[in-house]
Amino acid sequence: MLRRGRYGVVLLVMAVAVLGVADPASAQPERHTLFDREDAFAEFQVFDGGCPLARTVVQVSILHNSFRELPDPPQLAELAGVSISQFDCGGQFIFSAEGGVDPGVGFDVVGALRSAAVDVTVTVCQTVPEPGGCFPVVIDLDFTGVGPVTRNRQHDVVHEPDCFINITTMTATRDTQVAGTISFQGRTLTVSTADLTAAGAFLSSESNETLVIGDGCIER
């Protein structure tokens, strides 16, 4: 989502005016980029019964990136990743599989990290006890933000006679409740917030705007 870009542009215009950077009519080279990212993450632990240590741990993450170098149009990318780990009755690590893929479907966080839906299929491949076969994992999860949004803003400026750099980065993170299903190899795990590990579940976003002007920092 690029809705925060306008605020960043206003800050840049003010900074340029205050610092007296040469106007656009000058011959100095310029590079202006915008980057936005949204993430959803959750890690679940499901006990398999029969003994207290036997369990399956599934980690799910999905992100959406948008990168734009003005005046070019934005370049969009989606990536979904899944890892599965299994432990036996003695707590020994006996199986692992992981994988990541462009899911081919859009992912978007609603509002101010209010909610997100993840409905994707990711192919994972066995890595433990040895490299092995691959299989699909079907993820159907709903994330709902709870509690406050933690925000951070960082502004860095380099102002030299032949190089001006203005970087504004804003990040936000919010814990979530989560519920849904994870299906693979004939199993369907019904998971909820109660099944989260200490890693938890959250939604996050990052927005970066970078303006670089001058012969000293850009090659012609």
C-alpha positions as CSV (number, residue, x, y, z in Angstrom):
1,M,0.0,0.0,0.0
2,L,1.4,3.4,-1.0
3,R,-1.0,5.6,1.0
4,R,1.8,6.8,3.2
5,G,3.9,8.2,0.3
6,R,2.2,11.6,0.3
7,Y,3.3,12.3,3.8
8,G,6.9,11.3,2.9
9,V,6.9,13.6,-0.1
10,V,5.8,16.5,2.0
11,L,8.7,15.9,4.4
12,L,11.1,15.7,1.6
13,V,9.9,19.0,0.0
14,M,10.3,20.7,3.4
15,A,13.8,19.3,3.9
16,V,14.9,20.4,0.5
17,A,13.6,23.9,1.0
18,V,15.2,24.2,4.4
19,L,18.6,22.8,3.3
20,G,18.7,24.8,0.1
21,V,19.2,21.9,-2.3
22,A,19.5,23.0,-5.9
23,D,16.2,23.1,-7.7
24,P,15.2,20.4,-10.2
25,A,16.2,22.6,-13.1
26,S,19.8,22.0,-12.2
27,A,21.8,19.4,-14.1
28,Q,22.5,17.3,-11.0
29,P,21.5,13.7,-11.3
30,E,18.7,12.5,-9.1
31,R,17.3,9.2,-7.8
32,H,14.0,9.0,-6.0
33,T,12.7,5.6,-4.7
34,L,9.7,4.4,-2.7
35,F,9.5,1.0,-1.0
36,D,6.6,-0.5,0.9
37,R,6.3,-3.9,2.6
38,E,3.5,-5.7,4.5
39,D,4.0,-8.9,6.4
40,A,2.0,-11.5,8.3
41,F,3.7,-14.1,10.5
42,A,2.6,-16.9,12.9
43,E,4.2,-19.9,14.5
44,F,2.0,-22.7,15.8
45,Q,2.7,-25.7,18.0
46,V,0.3,-28.7,17.9
47,F,0.8,-31.6,20.3
48,D,0.2,-35.0,18.7
49,G,-1.1,-36.8,21.7
50,G,0.1,-40.1,23.3
51,C,3.0,-38.3,25.0
52,P,3.6,-34.8,26.1
53,L,6.6,-34.0,24.0
54,A,5.4,-35.2,20.6
55,R,4.5,-32.1,18.6
56,T,4.4,-30.5,15.2
57,V,5.6,-26.9,14.8
58,V,4.5,-24.9,11.7
59,Q,5.8,-21.4,10.9
60,V,3.9,-19.4,8.3
61,S,5.0,-16.0,6.8
62,I,3.8,-14.0,3.8
63,L,4.8,-10.6,2.5
64,H,4.0,-8.1,-0.1
65,N,6.7,-5.8,-1.5
66,S,6.3,-2.7,-3.7
67,F,9.4,-0.9,-5.1
68,R,9.3,2.1,-7.3
69,E,12.0,4.3,-8.8
70,L,10.3,7.4,-10.0
71,P,9.1,8.0,-12.6
72,D,8.9,4.3,-13.4
73,P,5.8,2.3,-12.3
74,P,6.1,0.1,-9.1
75,Q,7.5,-3.4,-9.2
76,L,5.3,-5.7,-7.0
77,A,6.3,-9.0,-5.4
78,E,4.6,-11.6,-3.1
79,L,6.4,-14.3,-1.2
80,A,4.9,-17.0,1.1
81,G,7.0,-19.3,3.2
82,V,6.3,-22.3,5.4
83,S,8.4,-24.5,7.6
84,I,7.3,-27.7,9.4
85,S,9.2,-29.4,12.2
86,Q,8.2,-32.6,14.1
87,F,9.4,-33.9,17.4
88,D,9.0,-37.4,18.9
89,C,8.0,-38.5,22.4
90,G,11.5,-37.9,23.6
91,G,11.5,-34.4,22.3
92,Q,13.9,-35.3,19.5
93,F,13.8,-33.4,16.3
94,I,12.9,-36.0,13.7
95,F,11.5,-34.2,10.6
96,S,11.6,-30.9,8.9
97,A,10.4,-29.5,5.6
98,E,10.4,-26.0,4.2
99,G,9.7,-23.9,1.1
100,G,8.9,-20.5,-0.2
101,V,7.1,-19.4,-3.4
102,D,5.3,-16.5,-5.1
103,P,1.8,-17.7,-4.2
104,G,0.3,-16.1,-7.3
105,V,-2.5,-14.4,-5.3
106,G,-2.6,-10.9,-3.8
107,F,-1.9,-10.3,-0.2
108,D,-3.0,-7.1,1.6
109,V,-3.2,-5.9,5.2
110,V,-6.4,-4.1,5.9
111,G,-6.4,-0.7,7.6
112,A,-3.8,0.2,10.3
113,L,-2.7,-3.4,10.7
114,R,-6.3,-4.3,11.5
115,S,-6.5,-7.7,9.7
116,A,-5.3,-9.9,6.9
117,A,-6.4,-13.1,5.3
118,V,-3.9,-15.7,4.1
119,D,-5.2,-18.3,1.7
120,V,-2.2,-19.8,-0.2
121,T,-0.7,-23.1,-1.1
122,V,3.1,-23.5,-0.7
123,T,5.2,-26.4,-1.8
124,V,7.7,-27.5,0.8
125,C,10.5,-30.1,0.6
126,Q,11.9,-32.4,3.2
127,T,15.3,-31.4,4.7
128,V,15.5,-33.6,7.8
129,P,16.4,-36.4,8.4
130,E,17.7,-36.0,4.9
131,P,16.7,-34.2,1.7
132,G,13.6,-35.8,0.4
133,G,10.3,-35.4,-1.5
134,C,8.2,-32.3,-1.8
135,F,4.5,-31.8,-1.0
136,P,1.9,-29.0,-0.9
137,V,0.8,-27.2,2.3
138,V,-2.5,-25.4,2.1
139,I,-2.7,-22.4,4.4
140,D,-6.1,-20.8,5.3
141,L,-5.6,-18.3,8.2
142,D,-7.3,-15.1,9.4
143,F,-5.2,-12.5,11.3
144,T,-7.0,-10.0,13.5
145,G,-5.0,-7.2,15.1
146,V,-5.2,-6.8,18.9
147,G,-3.7,-4.2,21.2
148,P,-1.7,-1.1,20.2
149,V,0.3,-0.6,17.0
150,T,4.0,-0.1,17.8
151,R,5.4,2.6,15.4
152,N,8.9,3.8,14.6
153,R,10.1,6.6,12.4
154,Q,13.7,7.2,11.4
155,H,14.9,10.2,9.3
156,D,18.5,10.4,8.0
157,V,20.0,13.2,6.0
158,V,23.4,13.6,4.3
159,H,24.0,17.2,3.1
160,E,27.4,17.8,1.4
161,P,28.3,20.2,-1.4
162,D,28.0,17.5,-4.1
163,C,25.7,15.0,-2.5
164,F,22.3,15.2,-0.8
165,I,20.6,12.1,0.6
166,N,17.3,12.2,2.5
167,I,15.9,8.9,3.8
168,T,12.7,8.5,5.7
169,T,11.7,5.0,7.1
170,M,8.5,4.2,9.0
171,T,7.7,0.8,10.5
172,A,4.7,-0.5,12.4
173,T,4.0,-3.8,14.2
174,R,0.9,-5.2,15.8
175,D,0.2,-8.5,17.6
176,T,-2.7,-10.5,16.3
177,Q,-5.1,-13.2,17.1
178,V,-5.2,-15.9,14.4
179,A,-7.4,-18.9,13.5
180,G,-7.7,-21.3,10.6
181,T,-6.4,-24.5,9.1
182,I,-3.1,-25.9,7.8
183,S,-3.3,-29.0,5.7
184,F,-0.5,-31.3,4.4
185,Q,0.1,-35.0,3.8
186,G,-3.5,-36.0,4.6
187,R,-3.5,-34.0,7.9
188,T,-5.5,-30.9,8.7
189,L,-4.4,-28.9,11.7
190,T,-7.1,-26.6,13.1
191,V,-5.2,-23.8,14.8
192,S,-5.9,-20.8,16.9
193,T,-4.2,-18.2,19.1
194,A,-4.1,-20.8,21.8
195,D,-1.7,-22.8,19.7
196,L,0.9,-20.1,19.1
197,T,4.5,-20.6,20.3
198,A,6.4,-17.8,22.1
199,A,7.2,-16.4,18.6
200,G,3.5,-15.5,18.4
201,A,1.7,-13.9,15.5
202,F,1.8,-10.4,14.1
203,L,1.2,-8.0,11.2
204,S,3.8,-5.5,10.2
205,S,4.5,-2.8,7.6
206,E,7.5,-0.8,6.4
207,S,7.6,2.3,4.2
208,N,10.8,3.9,2.9
209,E,11.4,6.9,0.8
210,T,14.9,7.8,-0.4
211,L,15.9,10.9,-2.4
212,V,19.5,11.1,-3.7
213,I,20.8,14.2,-5.5
214,G,24.3,15.1,-6.7
215,D,27.4,14.2,-8.6
216,G,29.1,13.1,-5.5
217,C,26.6,10.2,-4.8
218,I,25.2,9.3,-8.2
219,E,27.2,8.2,-11.2
220,R,26.0,9.7,-14.4
